[in-house]
Amino acid sequence: MPAIHLLFLWHMHQPYYKDLMTGEYRLPWVRLHALKDYYGMVKLLDEFPGIHQTFNLAPALIAQIEDYVSGAARDPFLSLAAEPACELDLRERQFAVQYLFQAHVANTIGRYPRYHQLWQEFGRHPEDPGELASRISNAELTDLQVLSQIAWIDEFFLDEPAIRELIDKGRNYTPEDQQMVIAKQKEFLGRVLPAYKAAVARGGIEVSTSPYYHPILPLVCDTNLGAVSHPGLPLPKSRFQHPEDAQEQIKRGLALHEKVFGQRPRKCSTLPTVSASPGWLQMKACSAGPCKLPFLVTVEVALSLRLRRSFIRFTAGSAKAVP
């Protein structure tokens, strides 16, 4: 029977949400997904030692996780969840009603009865957040602050005694409960990158990298390349041509990867090329000089656009380019 050489590559990335002018995070998704998804995906492999996976951790994602772990991250969503409800003004209460229900209703909010009850009362019809904010009580708001954080905690952490006690309590949370769940978040975030490093050390996974800020690399080299794969595409009036920036993105990504994992990666993922053209530019950048890597990962559609050909697949697992 013919063997199939199959590689699963889990592409973990987030935009760089930190506003470099204010130092604040504009959105909380790095923190929330690191708590709920990134740790659990690699830890789950402990149960399946015979399965080898590859994870692409974009450098900008790694840098933001490190920022949270160090305590340097200024996240207004997290700060709001930590503040005693009785000290929040109307604007802050409105912010809470607008943004602390940002979760899947059935799968995330719905598993916590009190959270779902609050969603039905204050989150289901958010047309007038000002009116909702004016009538949510301090007790309701405290419950919302705590449960909106618990809901984003990974299954692997839910049975930790302190978290399980809060879940069993269900409602009527205190400011002390708020502070505890915030402290636990930082503790759990601190386990994410070490979990990947440990999995690499035992040979269970391989970690690849990306250009540092996860850009569409050909467009960094030359914005006019957008019209190569998409003829007629409107182009910027001011042409941007900085292949040296593309090279720097790769160098910085490699350097951060080596700092965190203690070794250079063998693969560089350039998946953002899905909307751009010539994959050969990234390939040239990745293989040049000190950035040389043995593998480059991109998406099939980028290669198809470059070659101006489609691909057909056969049951044996091979593919063929066709005009």
N, C-alpha and C positions, 0 to 999 in steps of 0.2 A: 504494500500500500504506500503511495507517495506521501512524503512528509510535507507538512505545511509549516513554513517558518513564519510565525505570527508574532508581531511585536505590538504590545499595547503601550501607547504613550499617553499619559494623562497630562494634559496641558494646563498647568496651574498658573494663572496670571490675574492680575488686577491692574487697572490704571493707577497712575501715581496720584493719589487723592490729596496729598499734602500740598497746601497752598504755600509756596515758598515766600510769598510776600507777608502773609499773616502768621505762618507756622501752624495753622489749624488744618485739620482734615475736613475736607468738604463733604465726604460721605464715609460711612462706617464699615464698608463691605470687606475690607482686608481683615479687620478685627473679627467681624461676625463669621465670615467663612473660615478663617483660621480656627476659630473656636468650634465650629460645627462640622466642617468638611475636611480640611486639609490634614488634621491630626488623625481622624478616624480612618481615612482612606489608606494611609500607610500602616496603621496599627492593625487593621483588619487582616493584612497579609501575614501577621504572626500565626494566624490559624491555618494558613495555606503555604507552608514553607517550600513546596515544590513549584509554586507559581512565581515567575520572575516578571517584574513590571519595570517600566521606565516612567519616571515623573519629570516633567519639565517645570522647574521652579524659576519663573522670571526674576531677574535680579531686583527689579523695582518692588516686586512682592516681598522678597526676602528682606530688603532694606526697611520696608514699612513694618513688617512683623518685628524686626529687631527694635524699631523705634517704640513700638508698644511695649515690648518686653523690658526695655530700659527705663520706661516710665516717662520718656521724653515726649511721647505723642500727645498732642492737644486735640482731643476729639470731643466736640460739643455734644454729640449724641450720648457719649459715655458720661460726660460731666453732668448732663441733665438727669441721667438715670441715677447718679450718685447723690444728687442734691436733695435734702429733706423737702418733702412736698410742701410743707407749711412755709418754706422760704422762697418758693417760686412765685414770680409775678405773673400777671395775666399773659404777657407775651411768651414767657417760658412754658406756661401751662398749655398754651395753644400749640407751641412747638411739640410738646409731649403727645398731645392728642393727634397731631398730624403725622408724627414719625415713629412712635413707639408701637405702632401696629404694622410695621413693614415686615411682614412674614406671611407665608402661605397659610391661608385661613384653615383649610381642612387638616393639613399635615403638621402644622407647627402650632398655630394658635389653638386649634381645636382639641389638642391633646391635653390642654390645661383648662379645666372647666371655668375657673375664675377669669382667666385671660379671655376665653371665648365670650363669657358674659359681658365683660368690659367692652370687647369689640362690638358686640351687638348693641350696646348702649351708646358707645362713643366713637367707634371706628367704622361702623357699617355704612353710615351716611355722613361723610365728612364735608358736606356742602358748606357748612357754617362752623368752622373750627373755633371761631371766637365765641359763639354761643355755647358750644360744647365745653370749652375750656372754663367758661364762667360758672358752669354748674357741676363740674366734676369735683367731688369732695377730696380732702386730703387723704383719707383712707383709701379711696378708689385710686387716686393717683399713685400712692405708694405701692399698691398692689400691681398697678400697671408698670411702674418702674422696675420692680423686682422680676415679675413674670416675663417681661419683654427681654430680659437678659437671660433668664433660665432657658427660655425657649430656643436660644441659639447655642446652647451648650451641647457638645457631642455626646452621643450615647455612651461612649467609654467613660465619661466623667459623671454621668447622672447618678451612679450608685456610690459616689464618694459620700461619706457620712454627712458632711455639712450641706451638700447640695440635696441629698435625699431628704434630709430633715426639712429643708425649705419646701421641697415639692410636696411632701406629706402634709405640711402645714396648710398649704393651699391658698390662704388669704390672710388678711389682717397682719401684714408684714410691718416691721418696724424699721426705723433708720439704721439700727444695728444690722438688720438683715440686708439692707441695701449695701452697706459697707462691706459686709462679708462676701456677697456675690460679686462685687467689683474686684475685691482682692483675689478671689478665686479665678476670675477671668484672667488676671495678669499671670497667676501661677500656671494656668492651663496653656496660655499663649507661650509661656516659656518652655513648654514641652514639645512644641510643634517641630522646630528645626532639629533639635536633638533626636527626635524620633526618626527623621529621615536620615540623619547622619549615622545612627545606629543600624538602620536597615541597609545602608550602603556598606558599612563595615562588615556585616555578616554575609554580604553577597545576595541579599534578597531583592534589592532594587538597584537600578542605575538612575542617577539624576543628571539630566541635561540642563543646559542653560539657554539663554536668549540674549540678544542685544539688550543693553541695560534697561532702557525705558520701554522696551517692547515696541519699537517703531515699525512702520512700513519701510523697511530699509532701502529699497530701490528709490523711493521718493525722497529719502534723505540725500542719496547720491545725486538725484536729478529729478525734479518734479515733472519735467517733460516726459519722463518715461511712463507716466500714467496713460499717455495716449498711444503707447505701443500696443498694449493689450486691449485698450478700449479706444479705438479710433473715433475721433470726434469729441472726446471728453474735454469739457471746458478746463483750461489750465490756468493756474495763478498768473496774474499779470507780472508779478515779480518772480522770475525763475529762481529756484533754490537749487544750488549745486554744491554740495559739500560731502564728497565721498570720504574726506578725512573725519568727518563727524560720524559716519557709519562705522568706520574703523575704530574710532574711540568708543562707540557704544559697545562694540564687541569686546574690546580690551577691558573695559570696566566691568562688563558682565563676567568675563573669565576671572578677573581679579577677585571679585566678590565671592564667586563660587569657590575659588580655591581657599579664600579666607575662612569661609563657613564650613566647608567639607574637607579641607586639608588636602585636596588634590584637584587637578584640572579635569574638566569634563571631557568626554570623548565626542559628545554630540552637541550641536548647536541648533536649536529650533528657531526657524524664522517663519512661523505660522502666520503672522500678520500679512504676508505677501499675498493672501487670498484676493485682495482688492487691487493689487498692483501688478507690475509686469516684471520683466527679466529676472528670473531666479539666479541667473549666472552672476549677477552683481554681488548678491550675498555670498555665493559660492566662492567668488574671487576674493571677497573681503575676508571670509572665514579661513581661507587656505593660504593667505598671504603672510609671510614673515612670522612674527612671534605668535600670531593668532591661529596658526595652522591646527586644524582639527580633522580627524579621520572621517567624521560623519556630519552631514548636513540634513536637517529634516525640514521639509516644507510641505505644502499641500498640493495634491494632484492637479487642482484647477489652475494653479500658478504655472505649472509645467505645461499643461494643456494650452493655456493662453500663449505662452512663450513659443511653443512649437506650432501653434495654430492647428492643432489636431485634437481629436477626441480619443478616448480610450475605451476599448471594449474588453470585457473580462471573460475568461473561460472557466469552466468548472474545475479544471486542474489547478486553478489559482494564479495562472499567468495572465498578463495583460498585453494588449497590442494597440499601438497608436494607429489611428485610421484618419484619412483626410477629412 
